[in-house]
Amino acid sequence: MGEHDASLDARVVVEMSAWNELEKIKDGIKQALEKEFSVTHSTLEFEHPDYKHEGANTYKHS
């Protein structure tokens, strides 16, 4: 990664029912970031809904 490459650090709140799909969710997010925004480096931190960062939204995975 070069100094001019786009990168992203993010927290992702995952519903309890989707925890067993965490790797699939992570791969989908990373692919979308690269395709839509040319972000080739991302660090994703996954959070449990009961312990999510204040003000965080929960989105359903399809």
mmCIF file as gemmi writes it, N, C-alpha and C atoms, coordinates in Angstrom:
data_model
loop_
_atom_site.group_PDB
_atom_site.id
_atom_site.type_symbol
_atom_site.label_atom_id
_atom_site.label_alt_id
_atom_site.label_comp_id
_atom_site.label_asym_id
_atom_site.label_entity_id
_atom_site.label_seq_id
_atom_site.pdbx_PDB_ins_code
_atom_site.Cartn_x
_atom_site.Cartn_y
_atom_site.Cartn_z
_atom_site.occupancy
_atom_site.B_iso_or_equiv
_atom_site.pdbx_formal_charge
_atom_site.auth_seq_id
_atom_site.auth_asym_id
_atom_site.pdbx_PDB_model_num
ATOM 1 N N . MET Axp A 1 ? 0.843 -1.172 0 1 0 ? 1 A 1
ATOM 2 C CA . MET Axp A 1 ? 0 0 0 1 0 ? 1 A 1
ATOM 3 C C . MET Axp A 1 ? 0.888 1.235 0 1 0 ? 1 A 1
ATOM 4 N N . GLY Axp A 2 ? 0.638 2.131 -0.922 1 0 ? 2 A 1
ATOM 5 C CA . GLY Axp A 2 ? 1.387 3.369 -1.002 1 0 ? 2 A 1
ATOM 6 C C . GLY Axp A 2 ? 0.701 4.485 -0.24 1 0 ? 2 A 1
ATOM 7 N N . GLU Axp A 3 ? 1.413 5.58 -0.063 1 0 ? 3 A 1
ATOM 8 C CA . GLU Axp A 3 ? 0.861 6.684 0.728 1 0 ? 3 A 1
ATOM 9 C C . GLU Axp A 3 ? -0.334 7.356 0.066 1 0 ? 3 A 1
ATOM 10 N N . HIS Axp A 4 ? -0.528 7.16 -1.238 1 0 ? 4 A 1
ATOM 11 C CA . HIS Axp A 4 ? -1.65 7.787 -1.939 1 0 ? 4 A 1
ATOM 12 C C . HIS Axp A 4 ? -2.789 6.807 -2.218 1 0 ? 4 A 1
ATOM 13 N N . ASP Axp A 5 ? -2.648 5.563 -1.77 1 0 ? 5 A 1
ATOM 14 C CA . ASP Axp A 5 ? -3.702 4.569 -1.956 1 0 ? 5 A 1
ATOM 15 C C . ASP Axp A 5 ? -4.8 4.77 -0.915 1 0 ? 5 A 1
ATOM 16 N N . ALA Axp A 6 ? -6.036 4.56 -1.341 1 0 ? 6 A 1
ATOM 17 C CA . ALA Axp A 6 ? -7.171 4.686 -0.416 1 0 ? 6 A 1
ATOM 18 C C . ALA Axp A 6 ? -7.201 3.497 0.535 1 0 ? 6 A 1
ATOM 19 N N . SER Axp A 7 ? -7.5 3.785 1.793 1 0 ? 7 A 1
ATOM 20 C CA . SER Axp A 7 ? -7.644 2.725 2.791 1 0 ? 7 A 1
ATOM 21 C C . SER Axp A 7 ? -8.803 3.081 3.714 1 0 ? 7 A 1
ATOM 22 N N . LEU Axp A 8 ? -9.237 2.103 4.497 1 0 ? 8 A 1
ATOM 23 C CA . LEU Axp A 8 ? -10.387 2.315 5.373 1 0 ? 8 A 1
ATOM 24 C C . LEU Axp A 8 ? -10.24 1.478 6.633 1 0 ? 8 A 1
ATOM 25 N N . ASP Axp A 9 ? -10.517 2.089 7.771 1 0 ? 9 A 1
ATOM 26 C CA . ASP Axp A 9 ? -10.655 1.389 9.052 1 0 ? 9 A 1
ATOM 27 C C . ASP Axp A 9 ? -12.105 1.564 9.465 1 0 ? 9 A 1
ATOM 28 N N . ALA Axp A 10 ? -12.781 0.466 9.803 1 0 ? 10 A 1
ATOM 29 C CA . ALA Axp A 10 ? -14.201 0.572 10.144 1 0 ? 10 A 1
ATOM 30 C C . ALA Axp A 10 ? -14.613 -0.476 11.166 1 0 ? 10 A 1
ATOM 31 N N . ARG Axp A 11 ? -15.633 -0.125 11.918 1 0 ? 11 A 1
ATOM 32 C CA . ARG Axp A 11 ? -16.296 -1.07 12.817 1 0 ? 11 A 1
ATOM 33 C C . ARG Axp A 11 ? -17.568 -1.527 12.122 1 0 ? 11 A 1
ATOM 34 N N . VAL Axp A 12 ? -17.83 -2.817 12.199 1 0 ? 12 A 1
ATOM 35 C CA . VAL Axp A 12 ? -19.005 -3.39 11.552 1 0 ? 12 A 1
ATOM 36 C C . VAL Axp A 12 ? -19.818 -4.125 12.611 1 0 ? 12 A 1
ATOM 37 N N . VAL Axp A 13 ? -21.057 -3.706 12.808 1 0 ? 13 A 1
ATOM 38 C CA . VAL Axp A 13 ? -21.945 -4.376 13.758 1 0 ? 13 A 1
ATOM 39 C C . VAL Axp A 13 ? -22.668 -5.487 13.004 1 0 ? 13 A 1
ATOM 40 N N . VAL Axp A 14 ? -22.546 -6.704 13.513 1 0 ? 14 A 1
ATOM 41 C CA . VAL Axp A 14 ? -23.133 -7.864 12.851 1 0 ? 14 A 1
ATOM 42 C C . VAL Axp A 14 ? -24.216 -8.459 13.746 1 0 ? 14 A 1
ATOM 43 N N . GLU Axp A 15 ? -25.397 -8.666 13.181 1 0 ? 15 A 1
ATOM 44 C CA . GLU Axp A 15 ? -26.486 -9.269 13.941 1 0 ? 15 A 1
ATOM 45 C C . GLU Axp A 15 ? -26.081 -10.661 14.427 1 0 ? 15 A 1
ATOM 46 N N . MET Axp A 16 ? -26.621 -11.043 15.562 1 0 ? 16 A 1
ATOM 47 C CA . MET Axp A 16 ? -26.301 -12.349 16.146 1 0 ? 16 A 1
ATOM 48 C C . MET Axp A 16 ? -26.562 -13.488 15.163 1 0 ? 16 A 1
ATOM 49 N N . SER Axp A 17 ? -27.635 -13.392 14.417 1 0 ? 17 A 1
ATOM 50 C CA . SER Axp A 17 ? -27.995 -14.462 13.481 1 0 ? 17 A 1
ATOM 51 C C . SER Axp A 17 ? -27.003 -14.605 12.33 1 0 ? 17 A 1
ATOM 52 N N . ALA Axp A 18 ? -26.133 -13.63 12.135 1 0 ? 18 A 1
ATOM 53 C CA . ALA Axp A 18 ? -25.186 -13.657 11.013 1 0 ? 18 A 1
ATOM 54 C C . ALA Axp A 18 ? -23.745 -13.92 11.44 1 0 ? 18 A 1
ATOM 55 N N . TRP Axp A 19 ? -23.492 -14.134 12.732 1 0 ? 19 A 1
ATOM 56 C CA . TRP Axp A 19 ? -22.119 -14.336 13.197 1 0 ? 19 A 1
ATOM 57 C C . TRP Axp A 19 ? -21.446 -15.531 12.534 1 0 ? 19 A 1
ATOM 58 N N . ASN Axp A 20 ? -22.206 -16.556 12.185 1 0 ? 20 A 1
ATOM 59 C CA . ASN Axp A 20 ? -21.606 -17.726 11.536 1 0 ? 20 A 1
ATOM 60 C C . ASN Axp A 20 ? -21.23 -17.443 10.084 1 0 ? 20 A 1
ATOM 61 N N . GLU Axp A 21 ? -21.6 -16.29 9.565 1 0 ? 21 A 1
ATOM 62 C CA . GLU Axp A 21 ? -21.269 -15.892 8.193 1 0 ? 21 A 1
ATOM 63 C C . GLU Axp A 21 ? -20.23 -14.774 8.158 1 0 ? 21 A 1
ATOM 64 N N . LEU Axp A 22 ? -19.491 -14.602 9.232 1 0 ? 22 A 1
ATOM 65 C CA . LEU Axp A 22 ? -18.58 -13.464 9.366 1 0 ? 22 A 1
ATOM 66 C C . LEU Axp A 22 ? -17.565 -13.367 8.224 1 0 ? 22 A 1
ATOM 67 N N . GLU Axp A 23 ? -16.955 -14.472 7.839 1 0 ? 23 A 1
ATOM 68 C CA . GLU Axp A 23 ? -15.961 -14.435 6.755 1 0 ? 23 A 1
ATOM 69 C C . GLU Axp A 23 ? -16.606 -14.05 5.427 1 0 ? 23 A 1
ATOM 70 N N . LYS Axp A 24 ? -17.805 -14.545 5.184 1 0 ? 24 A 1
ATOM 71 C CA . LYS Axp A 24 ? -18.532 -14.196 3.957 1 0 ? 24 A 1
ATOM 72 C C . LYS Axp A 24 ? -18.869 -12.702 3.954 1 0 ? 24 A 1
ATOM 73 N N . ILE Axp A 25 ? -19.294 -12.197 5.093 1 0 ? 25 A 1
ATOM 74 C CA . ILE Axp A 25 ? -19.613 -10.77 5.218 1 0 ? 25 A 1
ATOM 75 C C . ILE Axp A 25 ? -18.363 -9.932 4.991 1 0 ? 25 A 1
ATOM 76 N N . LYS Axp A 26 ? -17.264 -10.324 5.626 1 0 ? 26 A 1
ATOM 77 C CA . LYS Axp A 26 ? -16.003 -9.586 5.479 1 0 ? 26 A 1
ATOM 78 C C . LYS Axp A 26 ? -15.557 -9.565 4.021 1 0 ? 26 A 1
ATOM 79 N N . ASP Axp A 27 ? -15.59 -10.714 3.363 1 0 ? 27 A 1
ATOM 80 C CA . ASP Axp A 27 ? -15.188 -10.776 1.959 1 0 ? 27 A 1
ATOM 81 C C . ASP Axp A 27 ? -16.079 -9.896 1.087 1 0 ? 27 A 1
ATOM 82 N N . GLY Axp A 28 ? -17.389 -9.904 1.351 1 0 ? 28 A 1
ATOM 83 C CA . GLY Axp A 28 ? -18.318 -9.076 0.578 1 0 ? 28 A 1
ATOM 84 C C . GLY Axp A 28 ? -18.045 -7.592 0.744 1 0 ? 28 A 1
ATOM 85 N N . ILE Axp A 29 ? -17.763 -7.186 1.975 1 0 ? 29 A 1
ATOM 86 C CA . ILE Axp A 29 ? -17.455 -5.775 2.237 1 0 ? 29 A 1
ATOM 87 C C . ILE Axp A 29 ? -16.172 -5.377 1.523 1 0 ? 29 A 1
ATOM 88 N N . LYS Axp A 30 ? -15.136 -6.205 1.641 1 0 ? 30 A 1
ATOM 89 C CA . LYS Axp A 30 ? -13.85 -5.882 1.02 1 0 ? 30 A 1
ATOM 90 C C . LYS Axp A 30 ? -13.964 -5.821 -0.503 1 0 ? 30 A 1
ATOM 91 N N . GLN Axp A 31 ? -14.716 -6.742 -1.096 1 0 ? 31 A 1
ATOM 92 C CA . GLN Axp A 31 ? -14.912 -6.723 -2.549 1 0 ? 31 A 1
ATOM 93 C C . GLN Axp A 31 ? -15.667 -5.469 -2.986 1 0 ? 31 A 1
ATOM 94 N N . ALA Axp A 32 ? -16.706 -5.098 -2.242 1 0 ? 32 A 1
ATOM 95 C CA . ALA Axp A 32 ? -17.481 -3.899 -2.581 1 0 ? 32 A 1
ATOM 96 C C . ALA Axp A 32 ? -16.636 -2.638 -2.449 1 0 ? 32 A 1
ATOM 97 N N . LEU Axp A 33 ? -15.815 -2.567 -1.4 1 0 ? 33 A 1
ATOM 98 C CA . LEU Axp A 33 ? -14.95 -1.398 -1.213 1 0 ? 33 A 1
ATOM 99 C C . LEU Axp A 33 ? -13.981 -1.237 -2.376 1 0 ? 33 A 1
ATOM 100 N N . GLU Axp A 34 ? -13.423 -2.361 -2.832 1 0 ? 34 A 1
ATOM 101 C CA . GLU Axp A 34 ? -12.474 -2.281 -3.942 1 0 ? 34 A 1
ATOM 102 C C . GLU Axp A 34 ? -13.185 -1.924 -5.246 1 0 ? 34 A 1
ATOM 103 N N . LYS Axp A 35 ? -14.313 -2.569 -5.512 1 0 ? 35 A 1
ATOM 104 C CA . LYS Axp A 35 ? -15.041 -2.339 -6.763 1 0 ? 35 A 1
ATOM 105 C C . LYS Axp A 35 ? -15.637 -0.933 -6.838 1 0 ? 35 A 1
ATOM 106 N N . GLU Axp A 36 ? -16.301 -0.504 -5.78 1 0 ? 36 A 1
ATOM 107 C CA . GLU Axp A 36 ? -17.029 0.763 -5.805 1 0 ? 36 A 1
ATOM 108 C C . GLU Axp A 36 ? -16.164 1.991 -5.506 1 0 ? 36 A 1
ATOM 109 N N . PHE Axp A 37 ? -15.119 1.806 -4.676 1 0 ? 37 A 1
ATOM 110 C CA . PHE Axp A 37 ? -14.356 2.968 -4.203 1 0 ? 37 A 1
ATOM 111 C C . PHE Axp A 37 ? -12.843 2.843 -4.402 1 0 ? 37 A 1
ATOM 112 N N . SER Axp A 38 ? -12.388 1.772 -5.036 1 0 ? 38 A 1
ATOM 113 C CA . SER Axp A 38 ? -10.96 1.517 -5.263 1 0 ? 38 A 1
ATOM 114 C C . SER Axp A 38 ? -10.167 1.463 -3.96 1 0 ? 38 A 1
ATOM 115 N N . VAL Axp A 39 ? -10.816 1.023 -2.883 1 0 ? 39 A 1
ATOM 116 C CA . VAL Axp A 39 ? -10.134 0.843 -1.598 1 0 ? 39 A 1
ATOM 117 C C . VAL Axp A 39 ? -9.532 -0.556 -1.605 1 0 ? 39 A 1
ATOM 118 N N . THR Axp A 40 ? -8.207 -0.621 -1.62 1 0 ? 40 A 1
ATOM 119 C CA . THR Axp A 40 ? -7.539 -1.918 -1.699 1 0 ? 40 A 1
ATOM 120 C C . THR Axp A 40 ? -7.014 -2.399 -0.355 1 0 ? 40 A 1
ATOM 121 N N . HIS Axp A 41 ? -7.077 -1.557 0.657 1 0 ? 41 A 1
ATOM 122 C CA . HIS Axp A 41 ? -6.665 -1.969 2.006 1 0 ? 41 A 1
ATOM 123 C C . HIS Axp A 41 ? -7.728 -1.525 2.997 1 0 ? 41 A 1
ATOM 124 N N . SER Axp A 42 ? -8.246 -2.49 3.753 1 0 ? 42 A 1
ATOM 125 C CA . SER Axp A 42 ? -9.233 -2.144 4.783 1 0 ? 42 A 1
ATOM 126 C C . SER Axp A 42 ? -8.987 -2.987 6.026 1 0 ? 42 A 1
ATOM 127 N N . THR Axp A 43 ? -9.244 -2.374 7.161 1 0 ? 43 A 1
ATOM 128 C CA . THR Axp A 43 ? -9.196 -3.062 8.443 1 0 ? 43 A 1
ATOM 129 C C . THR Axp A 43 ? -10.596 -2.988 9.02 1 0 ? 43 A 1
ATOM 130 N N . LEU Axp A 44 ? -11.213 -4.148 9.199 1 0 ? 44 A 1
ATOM 131 C CA . LEU Axp A 44 ? -12.587 -4.204 9.683 1 0 ? 44 A 1
ATOM 132 C C . LEU Axp A 44 ? -12.611 -4.827 11.07 1 0 ? 44 A 1
ATOM 133 N N . GLU Axp A 45 ? -13.283 -4.154 11.978 1 0 ? 45 A 1
ATOM 134 C CA . GLU Axp A 45 ? -13.455 -4.666 13.338 1 0 ? 45 A 1
ATOM 135 C C . GLU Axp A 45 ? -14.935 -5.003 13.502 1 0 ? 45 A 1
ATOM 136 N N . PHE Axp A 46 ? -15.216 -6.26 13.821 1 0 ? 46 A 1
ATOM 137 C CA . PHE Axp A 46 ? -16.599 -6.7 13.937 1 0 ? 46 A 1
ATOM 138 C C . PHE Axp A 46 ? -17.065 -6.615 15.38 1 0 ? 46 A 1
ATOM 139 N N . GLU Axp A 47 ? -18.293 -6.109 15.563 1 0 ? 47 A 1
ATOM 140 C CA . GLU Axp A 47 ? -18.84 -5.904 16.898 1 0 ? 47 A 1
ATOM 141 C C . GLU Axp A 47 ? -20.161 -6.64 17.074 1 0 ? 47 A 1
ATOM 142 N N . HIS Axp A 48 ? -20.37 -7.113 18.278 1 0 ? 48 A 1
ATOM 143 C CA . HIS Axp A 48 ? -21.615 -7.744 18.701 1 0 ? 48 A 1
ATOM 144 C C . HIS Axp A 48 ? -22.654 -6.635 18.895 1 0 ? 48 A 1
ATOM 145 N N . PRO Axp A 49 ? -23.904 -6.842 18.5 1 0 ? 49 A 1
ATOM 146 C CA . PRO Axp A 49 ? -24.919 -5.793 18.638 1 0 ? 49 A 1
ATOM 147 C C . PRO Axp A 49 ? -25.102 -5.284 20.07 1 0 ? 49 A 1
ATOM 148 N N . ASP Axp A 50 ? -24.93 -6.153 21.049 1 0 ? 50 A 1
ATOM 149 C CA . ASP Axp A 50 ? -25.109 -5.736 22.445 1 0 ? 50 A 1
ATOM 150 C C . ASP Axp A 50 ? -23.966 -4.862 22.954 1 0 ? 50 A 1
ATOM 151 N N . TYR Axp A 51 ? -22.84 -4.87 22.254 1 0 ? 51 A 1
ATOM 152 C CA . TYR Axp A 51 ? -21.668 -4.115 22.7 1 0 ? 51 A 1
ATOM 153 C C . TYR Axp A 51 ? -21.179 -3.129 21.647 1 0 ? 51 A 1
ATOM 154 N N . LYS Axp A 52 ? -22.059 -2.77 20.725 1 0 ? 52 A 1
ATOM 155 C CA . LYS Axp A 52 ? -21.653 -1.895 19.627 1 0 ? 52 A 1
ATOM 156 C C . LYS Axp A 52 ? -21.331 -0.49 20.125 1 0 ? 52 A 1
ATOM 157 N N . HIS Axp A 53 ? -20.523 0.192 19.334 1 0 ? 53 A 1
ATOM 158 C CA . HIS Axp A 53 ? -20.139 1.571 19.594 1 0 ? 53 A 1
ATOM 159 C C . HIS Axp A 53 ? -21.399 2.436 19.633 1 0 ? 53 A 1
ATOM 160 N N . GLU Axp A 54 ? -21.459 3.368 20.547 1 0 ? 54 A 1
ATOM 161 C CA . GLU Axp A 54 ? -22.634 4.234 20.689 1 0 ? 54 A 1
ATOM 162 C C . GLU Axp A 54 ? -22.939 4.952 19.376 1 0 ? 54 A 1
ATOM 163 N N . GLY Axp A 55 ? -24.173 4.893 18.962 1 0 ? 55 A 1
ATOM 164 C CA . GLY Axp A 55 ? -24.602 5.559 17.737 1 0 ? 55 A 1
ATOM 165 C C . GLY Axp A 55 ? -24.436 4.716 16.484 1 0 ? 55 A 1
ATOM 166 N N . ALA Axp A 56 ? -23.901 3.505 16.623 1 0 ? 56 A 1
ATOM 167 C CA . ALA Axp A 56 ? -23.688 2.649 15.453 1 0 ? 56 A 1
ATOM 168 C C . ALA Axp A 56 ? -25.011 2.055 14.984 1 0 ? 56 A 1
ATOM 169 N N . ASN Axp A 57 ? -25.148 1.918 13.679 1 0 ? 57 A 1
ATOM 170 C CA . ASN Axp A 57 ? -26.332 1.296 13.091 1 0 ? 57 A 1
ATOM 171 C C . ASN Axp A 57 ? -26.043 -0.162 12.786 1 0 ? 57 A 1
ATOM 172 N N . THR Axp A 58 ? -27.074 -0.984 12.784 1 0 ? 58 A 1
ATOM 173 C CA . THR Axp A 58 ? -26.952 -2.389 12.41 1 0 ? 58 A 1
ATOM 174 C C . THR Axp A 58 ? -27.668 -2.578 11.084 1 0 ? 58 A 1
ATOM 175 N N . TYR Axp A 59 ? -26.974 -3.16 10.105 1 0 ? 59 A 1
ATOM 176 C CA . TYR Axp A 59 ? -27.556 -3.424 8.801 1 0 ? 59 A 1
ATOM 177 C C . TYR Axp A 59 ? -27.642 -4.923 8.598 1 0 ? 59 A 1
ATOM 178 N N . LYS Axp A 60 ? -28.698 -5.352 7.937 1 0 ? 60 A 1
ATOM 179 C CA . LYS Axp A 60 ? -28.879 -6.783 7.682 1 0 ? 60 A 1
ATOM 180 C C . LYS Axp A 60 ? -28.018 -7.197 6.501 1 0 ? 60 A 1
ATOM 181 N N . HIS Axp A 61 ? -27.515 -8.424 6.577 1 0 ? 61 A 1
ATOM 182 C CA . HIS Axp A 61 ? -26.721 -8.997 5.488 1 0 ? 61 A 1
ATOM 183 C C . HIS Axp A 61 ? -27.649 -9.815 4.609 1 0 ? 61 A 1
ATOM 184 N N . SER Axp A 62 ? -27.509 -9.669 3.297 1 0 ? 62 A 1
ATOM 185 C CA . SER Axp A 62 ? -28.373 -10.44 2.399 1 0 ? 62 A 1
ATOM 186 C C . SER Axp A 62 ? -27.579 -11.427 1.586 1 0 ? 62 A 1
